[in-house]
């Protein structure tokens, strides 16, 4: 009986380790996914800011050019 209990406990311990490793693997994957998503979002906002500043500076340059031609 003790041998059977020992075998069951060993199997449960192995299963527990395997499930823990699997859970850690999924957390790592989730972290990588969120990191890529947030990096893409940050790059998107930098592009939008660049476009906005580009338009604003172009408008400012056109205004200055029109004023200097008068």
PDB file of N, CA, C and O in Angstrom:
ATOM      1  N   UNK A   1       0.822  -1.197   0.000  1.00  0.00           N
ATOM      2  CA  UNK A   1       0.000   0.000   0.000  1.00  0.00           C
ATOM      3  C   UNK A   1       0.865   1.259   0.000  1.00  0.00           C
ATOM      4  O   UNK A   1       0.560   2.239  -0.680  1.00  0.00           O
ATOM      5  N   UNK A   2       1.959   1.215   0.782  1.00  0.00           N
ATOM      6  CA  UNK A   2       2.849   2.372   0.841  1.00  0.00           C
ATOM      7  C   UNK A   2       3.499   2.635  -0.511  1.00  0.00           C
ATOM      8  O   UNK A   2       3.721   3.782  -0.901  1.00  0.00           O
ATOM      9  N   UNK A   3       3.797   1.554  -1.213  1.00  0.00           N
ATOM     10  CA  UNK A   3       4.423   1.709  -2.537  1.00  0.00           C
ATOM     11  C   UNK A   3       3.466   2.374  -3.518  1.00  0.00           C
ATOM     12  O   UNK A   3       3.890   3.207  -4.319  1.00  0.00           O
ATOM     13  N   UNK A   4       2.201   2.027  -3.472  1.00  0.00           N
ATOM     14  CA  UNK A   4       1.192   2.629  -4.346  1.00  0.00           C
ATOM     15  C   UNK A   4       1.022   4.101  -4.008  1.00  0.00           C
ATOM     16  O   UNK A   4       0.960   4.937  -4.910  1.00  0.00           O
ATOM     17  N   UNK A   5       0.946   4.433  -2.723  1.00  0.00           N
ATOM     18  CA  UNK A   5       0.803   5.834  -2.309  1.00  0.00           C
ATOM     19  C   UNK A   5       2.015   6.656  -2.745  1.00  0.00           C
ATOM     20  O   UNK A   5       1.876   7.792  -3.198  1.00  0.00           O
ATOM     21  N   UNK A   6       3.199   6.071  -2.603  1.00  0.00           N
ATOM     22  CA  UNK A   6       4.428   6.755  -3.021  1.00  0.00           C
ATOM     23  C   UNK A   6       4.393   7.014  -4.521  1.00  0.00           C
ATOM     24  O   UNK A   6       4.745   8.104  -4.973  1.00  0.00           O
ATOM     25  N   UNK A   7       3.974   6.027  -5.285  1.00  0.00           N
ATOM     26  CA  UNK A   7       3.890   6.176  -6.748  1.00  0.00           C
ATOM     27  C   UNK A   7       2.875   7.262  -7.121  1.00  0.00           C
ATOM     28  O   UNK A   7       3.144   8.085  -7.996  1.00  0.00           O
ATOM     29  N   UNK A   8       1.711   7.267  -6.463  1.00  0.00           N
ATOM     30  CA  UNK A   8       0.679   8.278  -6.726  1.00  0.00           C
ATOM     31  C   UNK A   8       1.198   9.669  -6.385  1.00  0.00           C
ATOM     32  O   UNK A   8       1.001  10.609  -7.155  1.00  0.00           O
ATOM     33  N   UNK A   9       1.849   9.806  -5.257  1.00  0.00           N
ATOM     34  CA  UNK A   9       2.387  11.107  -4.855  1.00  0.00           C
ATOM     35  C   UNK A   9       3.465  11.589  -5.829  1.00  0.00           C
ATOM     36  O   UNK A   9       3.534  12.776  -6.147  1.00  0.00           O
ATOM     37  N   UNK A  10       4.293  10.675  -6.294  1.00  0.00           N
ATOM     38  CA  UNK A  10       5.317  11.039  -7.284  1.00  0.00           C
ATOM     39  C   UNK A  10       4.671  11.533  -8.579  1.00  0.00           C
ATOM     40  O   UNK A  10       5.103  12.528  -9.161  1.00  0.00           O
ATOM     41  N   UNK A  11       3.644  10.833  -9.014  1.00  0.00           N
ATOM     42  CA  UNK A  11       2.946  11.233 -10.240  1.00  0.00           C
ATOM     43  C   UNK A  11       2.265  12.591 -10.071  1.00  0.00           C
ATOM     44  O   UNK A  11       2.282  13.420 -10.980  1.00  0.00           O
ATOM     45  N   UNK A  12       1.669  12.807  -8.902  1.00  0.00           N
ATOM     46  CA  UNK A  12       1.031  14.096  -8.640  1.00  0.00           C
ATOM     47  C   UNK A  12       2.055  15.227  -8.602  1.00  0.00           C
ATOM     48  O   UNK A  12       1.782  16.336  -9.062  1.00  0.00           O
ATOM     49  N   UNK A  13       3.226  14.942  -8.056  1.00  0.00           N
ATOM     50  CA  UNK A  13       4.277  15.951  -8.016  1.00  0.00           C
ATOM     51  C   UNK A  13       4.758  16.279  -9.424  1.00  0.00           C
ATOM     52  O   UNK A  13       4.976  17.447  -9.746  1.00  0.00           O
ATOM     53  N   UNK A  14       4.925  15.273 -10.258  1.00  0.00           N
ATOM     54  CA  UNK A  14       5.334  15.504 -11.649  1.00  0.00           C
ATOM     55  C   UNK A  14       4.269  16.287 -12.414  1.00  0.00           C
ATOM     56  O   UNK A  14       4.587  17.189 -13.189  1.00  0.00           O
ATOM     57  N   UNK A  15       3.009  15.938 -12.190  1.00  0.00           N
ATOM     58  CA  UNK A  15       1.916  16.654 -12.834  1.00  0.00           C
ATOM     59  C   UNK A  15       1.878  18.112 -12.375  1.00  0.00           C
ATOM     60  O   UNK A  15       1.643  19.018 -13.174  1.00  0.00           O
ATOM     61  N   UNK A  16       2.109  18.321 -11.091  1.00  0.00           N
ATOM     62  CA  UNK A  16       2.126  19.674 -10.546  1.00  0.00           C
ATOM     63  C   UNK A  16       3.251  20.498 -11.172  1.00  0.00           C
ATOM     64  O   UNK A  16       3.039  21.652 -11.543  1.00  0.00           O
ATOM     65  N   UNK A  17       4.433  19.919 -11.290  1.00  0.00           N
ATOM     66  CA  UNK A  17       5.558  20.621 -11.922  1.00  0.00           C
ATOM     67  C   UNK A  17       5.260  20.936 -13.383  1.00  0.00           C
ATOM     68  O   UNK A  17       5.563  22.029 -13.860  1.00  0.00           O
ATOM     69  N   UNK A  18       4.675  19.993 -14.079  1.00  0.00           N
ATOM     70  CA  UNK A  18       4.358  20.186 -15.497  1.00  0.00           C
ATOM     71  C   UNK A  18       3.332  21.302 -15.667  1.00  0.00           C
ATOM     72  O   UNK A  18       3.472  22.154 -16.545  1.00  0.00           O
ATOM     73  N   UNK A  19       2.297  21.294 -14.821  1.00  0.00           N
ATOM     74  CA  UNK A  19       1.268  22.347 -14.902  1.00  0.00           C
ATOM     75  C   UNK A  19       1.834  23.716 -14.532  1.00  0.00           C
ATOM     76  O   UNK A  19       1.453  24.726 -15.125  1.00  0.00           O
ATOM     77  N   UNK A  20       2.732  23.754 -13.564  1.00  0.00           N
ATOM     78  CA  UNK A  20       3.368  25.021 -13.188  1.00  0.00           C
ATOM     79  C   UNK A  20       4.209  25.555 -14.339  1.00  0.00           C
ATOM     80  O   UNK A  20       4.156  26.746 -14.646  1.00  0.00           O
ATOM     81  N   UNK A  21       4.981  24.684 -14.975  1.00  0.00           N
ATOM     82  CA  UNK A  21       5.797  25.107 -16.115  1.00  0.00           C
ATOM     83  C   UNK A  21       4.911  25.598 -17.262  1.00  0.00           C
ATOM     84  O   UNK A  21       5.238  26.582 -17.925  1.00  0.00           O
ATOM     85  N   UNK A  22       3.802  24.917 -17.492  1.00  0.00           N
ATOM     86  CA  UNK A  22       2.882  25.323 -18.544  1.00  0.00           C
ATOM     87  C   UNK A  22       2.271  26.687 -18.238  1.00  0.00           C
ATOM     88  O   UNK A  22       2.145  27.527 -19.130  1.00  0.00           O
ATOM     89  N   UNK A  23       1.896  26.907 -16.996  1.00  0.00           N
ATOM     90  CA  UNK A  23       1.332  28.203 -16.603  1.00  0.00           C
ATOM     91  C   UNK A  23       2.358  29.315 -16.771  1.00  0.00           C
ATOM     92  O   UNK A  23       2.024  30.398 -17.250  1.00  0.00           O
ATOM     93  N   UNK A  24       3.609  29.057 -16.379  1.00  0.00           N
ATOM     94  CA  UNK A  24       4.658  30.062 -16.554  1.00  0.00           C
ATOM     95  C   UNK A  24       4.886  30.353 -18.045  1.00  0.00           C
ATOM     96  O   UNK A  24       5.095  31.505 -18.425  1.00  0.00           O
ATOM     97  N   UNK A  25       4.847  29.331 -18.872  1.00  0.00           N
ATOM     98  CA  UNK A  25       5.024  29.495 -20.316  1.00  0.00           C
ATOM     99  C   UNK A  25       3.931  30.392 -20.889  1.00  0.00           C
ATOM    100  O   UNK A  25       4.215  31.267 -21.707  1.00  0.00           O
ATOM    101  N   UNK A  26       2.688  30.184 -20.467  1.00  0.00           N
ATOM    102  CA  UNK A  26       1.590  31.017 -20.971  1.00  0.00           C
ATOM    103  C   UNK A  26       1.715  32.451 -20.496  1.00  0.00           C
ATOM    104  O   UNK A  26       1.377  33.372 -21.239  1.00  0.00           O
ATOM    105  N   UNK A  27       2.196  32.667 -19.267  1.00  0.00           N
ATOM    106  CA  UNK A  27       2.406  34.038 -18.785  1.00  0.00           C
ATOM    107  C   UNK A  27       3.495  34.730 -19.586  1.00  0.00           C
ATOM    108  O   UNK A  27       3.397  35.924 -19.871  1.00  0.00           O
ATOM    109  N   UNK A  28       4.531  33.988 -19.949  1.00  0.00           N
ATOM    110  CA  UNK A  28       5.602  34.564 -20.774  1.00  0.00           C
ATOM    111  C   UNK A  28       5.051  34.927 -22.151  1.00  0.00           C
ATOM    112  O   UNK A  28       5.338  36.007 -22.666  1.00  0.00           O
ATOM    113  N   UNK A  29       4.276  34.049 -22.742  1.00  0.00           N
ATOM    114  CA  UNK A  29       3.677  34.343 -24.046  1.00  0.00           C
ATOM    115  C   UNK A  29       2.758  35.556 -23.974  1.00  0.00           C
ATOM    116  O   UNK A  29       2.779  36.406 -24.865  1.00  0.00           O
ATOM    117  N   UNK A  30       1.960  35.640 -22.930  1.00  0.00           N
ATOM    118  CA  UNK A  30       1.076  36.786 -22.760  1.00  0.00           C
ATOM    119  C   UNK A  30       1.884  38.073 -22.600  1.00  0.00           C
ATOM    120  O   UNK A  30       1.518  39.110 -23.153  1.00  0.00           O
ATOM    121  N   UNK A  31       2.966  38.007 -21.857  1.00  0.00           N
ATOM    122  CA  UNK A  31       3.841  39.163 -21.684  1.00  0.00           C
ATOM    123  C   UNK A  31       4.454  39.611 -23.001  1.00  0.00           C
ATOM    124  O   UNK A  31       4.525  40.808 -23.278  1.00  0.00           O
ATOM    125  N   UNK A  32       4.896  38.659 -23.813  1.00  0.00           N
ATOM    126  CA  UNK A  32       5.461  39.002 -25.120  1.00  0.00           C
ATOM    127  C   UNK A  32       4.414  39.622 -26.029  1.00  0.00           C
ATOM    128  O   UNK A  32       4.692  40.592 -26.733  1.00  0.00           O
ATOM    129  N   UNK A  33       3.216  39.065 -26.014  1.00  0.00           N
ATOM    130  CA  UNK A  33       2.144  39.599 -26.843  1.00  0.00           C
ATOM    131  C   UNK A  33       1.794  41.025 -26.436  1.00  0.00           C
ATOM    132  O   UNK A  33       1.665  41.906 -27.285  1.00  0.00           O
ATOM    133  N   UNK A  34       1.640  41.247 -25.129  1.00  0.00           N
ATOM    134  CA  UNK A  34       1.316  42.587 -24.646  1.00  0.00           C
ATOM    135  C   UNK A  34       2.445  43.567 -24.944  1.00  0.00           C
ATOM    136  O   UNK A  34       2.195  44.727 -25.270  1.00  0.00           O
ATOM    137  N   UNK A  35       3.678  43.102 -24.833  1.00  0.00           N
ATOM    138  CA  UNK A  35       4.821  43.967 -25.119  1.00  0.00           C
ATOM    139  C   UNK A  35       4.815  44.396 -26.574  1.00  0.00           C
ATOM    140  O   UNK A  35       5.034  45.569 -26.875  1.00  0.00           O
ATOM    141  N   UNK A  36       4.565  43.456 -27.485  1.00  0.00           N
ATOM    142  CA  UNK A  36       4.512  43.796 -28.908  1.00  0.00           C
ATOM    143  C   UNK A  36       3.341  44.726 -29.203  1.00  0.00           C
ATOM    144  O   UNK A  36       3.474  45.665 -29.987  1.00  0.00           O
ATOM    145  N   UNK A  37       2.199  44.468 -28.579  1.00  0.00           N
ATOM    146  CA  UNK A  37       1.016  45.289 -28.811  1.00  0.00           C
ATOM    147  C   UNK A  37       1.248  46.707 -28.317  1.00  0.00           C
ATOM    148  O   UNK A  37       0.920  47.671 -29.009  1.00  0.00           O
ATOM    149  N   UNK A  38       1.815  46.839 -27.115  1.00  0.00           N
ATOM    150  CA  UNK A  38       2.067  48.172 -26.567  1.00  0.00           C
ATOM    151  C   UNK A  38       3.146  48.909 -27.347  1.00  0.00           C
ATOM    152  O   UNK A  38       3.077  50.128 -27.505  1.00  0.00           O
ATOM    153  N   UNK A  39       4.143  48.175 -27.835  1.00  0.00           N
ATOM    154  CA  UNK A  39       5.177  48.803 -28.665  1.00  0.00           C
ATOM    155  C   UNK A  39       4.570  49.300 -29.962  1.00  0.00           C
ATOM    156  O   UNK A  39       4.885  50.401 -30.414  1.00  0.00           O
ATOM    157  N   UNK A  40       3.705  48.502 -30.564  1.00  0.00           N
ATOM    158  CA  UNK A  40       3.032  48.937 -31.788  1.00  0.00           C
ATOM    159  C   UNK A  40       2.156  50.146 -31.548  1.00  0.00           C
ATOM    160  O   UNK A  40       2.099  51.056 -32.376  1.00  0.00           O
ATOM    161  N   UNK A  41       1.467  50.159 -30.406  1.00  0.00           N
ATOM    162  CA  UNK A  41       0.628  51.300 -30.071  1.00  0.00           C
ATOM    163  C   UNK A  41       1.469  52.551 -29.871  1.00  0.00           C
ATOM    164  O   UNK A  41       1.091  53.630 -30.326  1.00  0.00           O
ATOM    165  N   UNK A  42       2.609  52.417 -29.193  1.00  0.00           N
ATOM    166  CA  UNK A  42       3.492  53.560 -28.968  1.00  0.00           C
ATOM    167  C   UNK A  42       4.041  54.072 -30.300  1.00  0.00           C
ATOM    168  O   UNK A  42       4.109  55.280 -30.521  1.00  0.00           O
ATOM    169  N   UNK A  43       4.430  53.153 -31.184  1.00  0.00           N
ATOM    170  CA  UNK A  43       4.937  53.577 -32.498  1.00  0.00           C
ATOM    171  C   UNK A  43       3.839  54.282 -33.292  1.00  0.00           C
ATOM    172  O   UNK A  43       4.113  55.257 -33.992  1.00  0.00           O
ATOM    173  N   UNK A  44       2.621  53.806 -33.193  1.00  0.00           N
ATOM    174  CA  UNK A  44       1.501  54.428 -33.889  1.00  0.00           C
ATOM    175  C   UNK A  44       1.308  55.864 -33.406  1.00  0.00           C
ATOM    176  O   UNK A  44       1.106  56.774 -34.210  1.00  0.00           O
ATOM    177  N   UNK A  45       1.371  56.061 -32.084  1.00  0.00           N
ATOM    178  CA  UNK A  45       1.191  57.416 -31.552  1.00  0.00           C
ATOM    179  C   UNK A  45       2.341  58.329 -31.944  1.00  0.00           C
ATOM    180  O   UNK A  45       2.126  59.521 -32.165  1.00  0.00           O
ATOM    181  N   UNK A  46       3.563  57.798 -32.036  1.00  0.00           N
ATOM    182  CA  UNK A  46       4.689  58.623 -32.479  1.00  0.00           C
ATOM    183  C   UNK A  46       4.514  59.026 -33.930  1.00  0.00           C
ATOM    184  O   UNK A  46       4.844  60.151 -34.304  1.00  0.00           O
ATOM    185  N   UNK A  47       3.998  58.118 -34.757  1.00  0.00           N
ATOM    186  CA  UNK A  47       3.745  58.448 -36.165  1.00  0.00           C
ATOM    187  C   UNK A  47       2.678  59.528 -36.265  1.00  0.00           C
ATOM    188  O   UNK A  47       2.826  60.480 -37.031  1.00  0.00           O
ATOM    189  N   UNK A  48       1.602  59.384 -35.493  1.00  0.00           N
ATOM    190  CA  UNK A  48       0.561  60.412 -35.506  1.00  0.00           C
ATOM    191  C   UNK A  48       1.094  61.765 -35.040  1.00  0.00           C
ATOM    192  O   UNK A  48       0.771  62.797 -35.628  1.00  0.00           O
ATOM    193  N   UNK A  49       1.896  61.761 -34.000  1.00  0.00           N
ATOM    194  CA  UNK A  49       2.489  63.003 -33.513  1.00  0.00           C
ATOM    195  C   UNK A  49       3.402  63.612 -34.573  1.00  0.00           C
ATOM    196  O   UNK A  49       3.402  64.827 -34.769  1.00  0.00           O
ATOM    197  N   UNK A  50       4.175  62.777 -35.253  1.00  0.00           N
ATOM    198  CA  UNK A  50       5.046  63.258 -36.324  1.00  0.00           C
ATOM    199  C   UNK A  50       4.250  63.870 -37.465  1.00  0.00           C
ATOM    200  O   UNK A  50       4.634  64.908 -38.004  1.00  0.00           O
ATOM    201  N   UNK A  51       3.147  63.235 -37.837  1.00  0.00           N
ATOM    202  CA  UNK A  51       2.314  63.792 -38.904  1.00  0.00           C
ATOM    203  C   UNK A  51       1.702  65.118 -38.485  1.00  0.00           C
ATOM    204  O   UNK A  51       1.655  66.062 -39.274  1.00  0.00           O
ATOM    205  N   UNK A  52       1.236  65.191 -37.253  1.00  0.00           N
ATOM    206  CA  UNK A  52       0.630  66.425 -36.751  1.00  0.00           C
ATOM    207  C   UNK A  52       1.665  67.548 -36.729  1.00  0.00           C
ATOM    208  O   UNK A  52       1.386  68.658 -37.182  1.00  0.00           O
ATOM    209  N   UNK A  53       2.848  67.270 -36.208  1.00  0.00           N
ATOM    210  CA  UNK A  53       3.896  68.286 -36.161  1.00  0.00           C
ATOM    211  C   UNK A  53       4.347  68.689 -37.561  1.00  0.00           C
ATOM    212  O   UNK A  53       4.638  69.858 -37.817  1.00  0.00           O
ATOM    213  N   UNK A  54       4.402  67.720 -38.457  1.00  0.00           N
ATOM    214  CA  UNK A  54       4.797  68.017 -39.832  1.00  0.00           C
ATOM    215  C   UNK A  54       3.799  68.964 -40.488  1.00  0.00           C
ATOM    216  O   UNK A  54       4.190  69.927 -41.147  1.00  0.00           O
ATOM    217  N   UNK A  55       2.521  68.691 -40.307  1.00  0.00           N
ATOM    218  CA  UNK A  55       1.500  69.580 -40.877  1.00  0.00           C
ATOM    219  C   UNK A  55       1.551  70.962 -40.238  1.00  0.00           C
ATOM    220  O   UNK A  55       1.426  71.975 -40.925  1.00  0.00           O
ATOM    221  N   UNK A  56       1.734  71.000 -38.925  1.00  0.00           N
ATOM    222  CA  UNK A  56       1.772  72.264 -38.213  1.00  0.00           C
ATOM    223  C   UNK A  56       2.976  73.093 -38.660  1.00  0.00           C
ATOM    224  O   UNK A  56       2.852  74.294 -38.903  1.00  0.00           O
ATOM    225  N   UNK A  57       4.151  72.442 -38.769  1.00  0.00           N
ATOM    226  CA  UNK A  57       5.357  73.158 -39.199  1.00  0.00           C
ATOM    227  C   UNK A  57       5.264  73.583 -40.657  1.00  0.00           C
ATOM    228  O   UNK A  57       5.762  74.648 -41.022  1.00  0.00           O
ATOM    229  N   UNK A  58       4.630  72.760 -41.502  1.00  0.00           N
ATOM    230  CA  UNK A  58       4.435  73.132 -42.899  1.00  0.00           C
ATOM    231  C   UNK A  58       3.528  74.349 -42.995  1.00  0.00           C
ATOM    232  O   UNK A  58       3.804  75.274 -43.759  1.00  0.00           O
ATOM    233  N   UNK A  59       2.445  74.350 -42.223  1.00  0.00           N
ATOM    234  CA  UNK A  59       1.550  75.510 -42.203  1.00  0.00           C
ATOM    235  C   UNK A  59       2.257  76.756 -41.708  1.00  0.00           C
ATOM    236  O   UNK A  59       2.045  77.844 -42.243  1.00  0.00           O
ATOM    237  N   UNK A  60       3.093  76.609 -40.692  1.00  0.00           N
ATOM    238  CA  UNK A  60       3.853  77.738 -40.169  1.00  0.00           C
ATOM    239  C   UNK A  60       4.836  78.267 -41.208  1.00  0.00           C
ATOM    240  O   UNK A  60       4.991  79.479 -41.361  1.00  0.00           O
ATOM    241  N   UNK A  61       5.496  77.362 -41.917  1.00  0.00           N
ATOM    242  CA  UNK A  61       6.443  77.778 -42.948  1.00  0.00           C
ATOM    243  C   UNK A  61       5.724  78.484 -44.094  1.00  0.00           C
ATOM    244  O   UNK A  61       6.223  79.483 -44.612  1.00  0.00           O
ATOM    245  N   UNK A  62       4.553  77.973 -44.499  1.00  0.00           N
ATOM    246  CA  UNK A  62       3.785  78.621 -45.567  1.00  0.00           C
ATOM    247  C   UNK A  62       3.334  80.015 -45.135  1.00  0.00           C
ATOM    248  O   UNK A  62       3.373  80.957 -45.927  1.00  0.00           O
ATOM    249  N   UNK A  63       2.912  80.144 -43.893  1.00  0.00           N
ATOM    250  CA  UNK A  63       2.478  81.437 -43.368  1.00  0.00           C
ATOM    251  C   UNK A  63       3.651  82.424 -43.379  1.00  0.00           C
ATOM    252  O   UNK A  63       3.508  83.575 -43.790  1.00  0.00           O
ATOM    253  N   UNK A  64       4.794  81.954 -42.925  1.00  0.00           N
ATOM    254  CA  UNK A  64       5.982  82.817 -42.894  1.00  0.00           C
ATOM    255  C   UNK A  64       6.380  83.225 -44.306  1.00  0.00           C
ATOM    256  O   UNK A  64       6.762  84.371 -44.541  1.00  0.00           O
ATOM    257  N   UNK A  65       6.290  82.275 -45.259  1.00  0.00           N
ATOM    258  CA  UNK A  65       6.644  82.565 -46.647  1.00  0.00           C
ATOM    259  C   UNK A  65       5.692  83.597 -47.237  1.00  0.00           C
ATOM    260  O   UNK A  65       6.133  84.525 -47.915  1.00  0.00           O
ATOM    261  N   UNK A  66       4.393  83.450 -46.989  1.00  0.00           N
ATOM    262  CA  UNK A  66       3.418  84.419 -47.497  1.00  0.00           C
ATOM    263  C   UNK A  66       3.642  85.804 -46.895  1.00  0.00           C
ATOM    264  O   UNK A  66       3.509  86.811 -47.590  1.00  0.00           O
ATOM    265  N   UNK A  67       3.975  85.858 -45.624  1.00  0.00           N
ATOM    266  CA  UNK A  67       4.220  87.149 -44.978  1.00  0.00           C
ATOM    267  C   UNK A  67       5.512  87.798 -45.479  1.00  0.00           C
ATOM    268  O   UNK A  67       5.602  89.021 -45.577  1.00  0.00           O
ATOM    269  N   UNK A  68       6.494  86.982 -45.789  1.00  0.00           N
ATOM    270  CA  UNK A  68       7.762  87.544 -46.253  1.00  0.00           C
ATOM    271  C   UNK A  68       7.672  88.004 -47.710  1.00  0.00           C
ATOM    272  O   UNK A  68       8.475  88.832 -48.142  1.00  0.00           O
ATOM    273  N   UNK A  69       6.702  87.476 -48.479  1.00  0.00           N
ATOM    274  CA  UNK A  69       6.556  87.897 -49.877  1.00  0.00           C
ATOM    275  C   UNK A  69       5.831  89.234 -50.004  1.00  0.00           C
ATOM    276  O   UNK A  69       5.905  89.866 -51.058  1.00  0.00           O
ATOM    277  N   UNK A  70       5.146  89.672 -48.982  1.00  0.00           N
ATOM    278  CA  UNK A  70       4.403  90.942 -49.033  1.00  0.00           C
ATOM    279  C   UNK A  70       5.289  92.115 -48.928  1.00  0.00           C
ATOM    280  O   UNK A  70       4.815  93.251 -48.955  1.00  0.00           O
TER     281      UNK A  70
END
